[in-house]
Amino acid sequence: MSFYEDRVLPHLINLACSTKPQRKQREKIVHLAEGDVLEVGIGSGLNLPYYEKSRVRKIWGLEPSAGMRRKAQPLVDETGLDVEFIDLPGEEIPLEDNSVDTVLITYTLCTIPDALTALHGMRRVLKPGGTLLYCEHGVAPDEDVRRWQDRLNGGWSWFSGGCNMNRDIVSLIREGGFEITNDERMYVPGPRILNYNFWGAARPV
Ligand SMILES: C[S@@+](CC[C@H](N)C(=O)[O-])C[C@H]1O[C@@H](n2cnc3c(N)ncnc32)[C@H](O)[C@@H]1O
C-alpha cells in the first residue's frame, strides 16, 4: 500500500464523506439498523453516531484499509458501541451464513471492485427476514450528467481510491440477490456528477 493510500487518502475520504448533506442522509438510514449488524466499508466510522444504541447488539465493521480503521477508532471509543473490525474486503466476508440482522452499506458500493460478489456475500450472511440498508451515490437520471460521469470516471476513480461515480446502485443490489423494499433517490446539494443519492432498504430473495 502506498503512502498516499495509507496516510493521505483516509483524511481526504473522511473529509469528503463528512458534508452536511451526507450527514442528513446518514440520519435517515443508520438509525434503522438493529440486532447484530455488519457494516461493509465502515471507513472512518462516520455512521457510528447515528446508530440507535438501544437497538443494536454488535457491529462488525468490515474495512480493508488500516488507515480508515485508525481514523474510526476515536468514534468507536466515543460512542461506546460494541464494534469489532474485520480487516478484509467486502468480497471476502468471513461471517457465518444467516448470522446478522442488518447489513449497512453507505457510500461504499461505488468503491468495491467486485460489488456483485460483495452483495452475494451480504445476502449469504443476512438472516432470513434480515435487512440490507443502503445509502449510496451513483448514476444520474439526466443524460447530460451521465455523459460527464462517464467521461470523468477514470480520473476520479484514480484520485479517490477506486470510487466510481456512475454505478447503477439499485440494479446492482437487485442483481446481488435482493428485493428492494424502500427506494428513495434525489440529488443532494453539491456537484451533480457526485451527488445523485440512492437510499433505502432491501431484503434477501
Ligand atoms: C467513500 S468511503 C465510505 C466510508 C463509509 N462507509 C462512510 O459512509 O463514510 C469507501 C470505503 O470503502 C472502503 N473499501 C475499499 N475497497 C473495499 C472493498 N473491497 N470492500 C469493502 N470496503 C472497501 C474504503 O477503504 C473506504 O473506507
The ligand as an SDF file (V2000), in Angstrom:
LIG
                    3D

 27 29  0  0  0  0  0  0  0  0999 V2000
  -16.0780    6.6180    0.4020 C   0  0  0  0  0  0  0  0  0  0  0  0
  -15.5930    5.5740    1.6990 S   0  0  0  0  0  0  0  0  0  0  0  0
  -17.0720    5.4150    2.6510 C   0  0  0  0  0  0  0  0  0  0  0  0
  -16.8190    5.0440    4.0570 C   0  0  0  0  0  0  0  0  0  0  0  0
  -18.0440    4.9240    4.9600 C   0  0  0  0  0  0  0  0  0  0  0  0
  -18.8940    3.8280    4.5530 N   0  0  0  0  0  0  0  0  0  0  0  0
  -18.8390    6.1930    5.0300 C   0  0  0  0  0  0  0  0  0  0  0  0
  -20.0400    6.1790    4.7170 O   0  0  0  0  0  0  0  0  0  0  0  0
  -18.2480    7.2310    5.3950 O   0  0  0  0  0  0  0  0  0  0  0  0
  -15.4340    3.9790    0.9130 C   0  0  0  0  0  0  0  0  0  0  0  0
  -14.8350    2.9460    1.8400 C   0  0  0  0  0  0  0  0  0  0  0  0
  -14.8110    1.6820    1.1780 O   0  0  0  0  0  0  0  0  0  0  0  0
  -13.6350    1.0180    1.5840 C   0  0  0  0  0  0  0  0  0  0  0  0
  -13.3160   -0.0550    0.6180 N   0  0  0  0  0  0  0  0  0  0  0  0
  -12.4560   -0.0370   -0.4110 C   0  0  0  0  0  0  0  0  0  0  0  0
  -12.4370   -1.2330   -1.0260 N   0  0  0  0  0  0  0  0  0  0  0  0
  -13.3230   -2.0130   -0.3600 C   0  0  0  0  0  0  0  0  0  0  0  0
  -13.7230   -3.3620   -0.5020 C   0  0  0  0  0  0  0  0  0  0  0  0
  -13.2420   -4.1480   -1.4780 N   0  0  0  0  0  0  0  0  0  0  0  0
  -14.6230   -3.8380    0.3700 N   0  0  0  0  0  0  0  0  0  0  0  0
  -15.1270   -3.0550    1.3600 C   0  0  0  0  0  0  0  0  0  0  0  0
  -14.7810   -1.7660    1.5360 N   0  0  0  0  0  0  0  0  0  0  0  0
  -13.8770   -1.2560    0.6900 C   0  0  0  0  0  0  0  0  0  0  0  0
  -12.5980    2.1210    1.6270 C   0  0  0  0  0  0  0  0  0  0  0  0
  -11.4460    1.7440    2.3710 O   0  0  0  0  0  0  0  0  0  0  0  0
  -13.4070    3.2360    2.2710 C   0  0  0  0  0  0  0  0  0  0  0  0
  -13.3270    3.1770    3.6680 O   0  0  0  0  0  0  0  0  0  0  0  0
  1  2  1  0
  2  3  1  0
  2 10  1  0
  3  4  1  0
  4  5  1  0
  5  6  1  0
  5  7  1  0
  7  8  2  0
  7  9  1  0
 10 11  1  0
 11 12  1  0
 11 26  1  0
 12 13  1  0
 13 14  1  0
 13 24  1  0
 14 15  1  0
 14 23  1  0
 15 16  2  0
 16 17  1  0
 17 18  1  0
 17 23  2  0
 18 19  1  0
 18 20  2  0
 20 21  1  0
 21 22  2  0
 22 23  1  0
 24 25  1  0
 24 26  1  0
 26 27  1  0
M  CHG  2   2   1   9  -1
M  END
$$$$
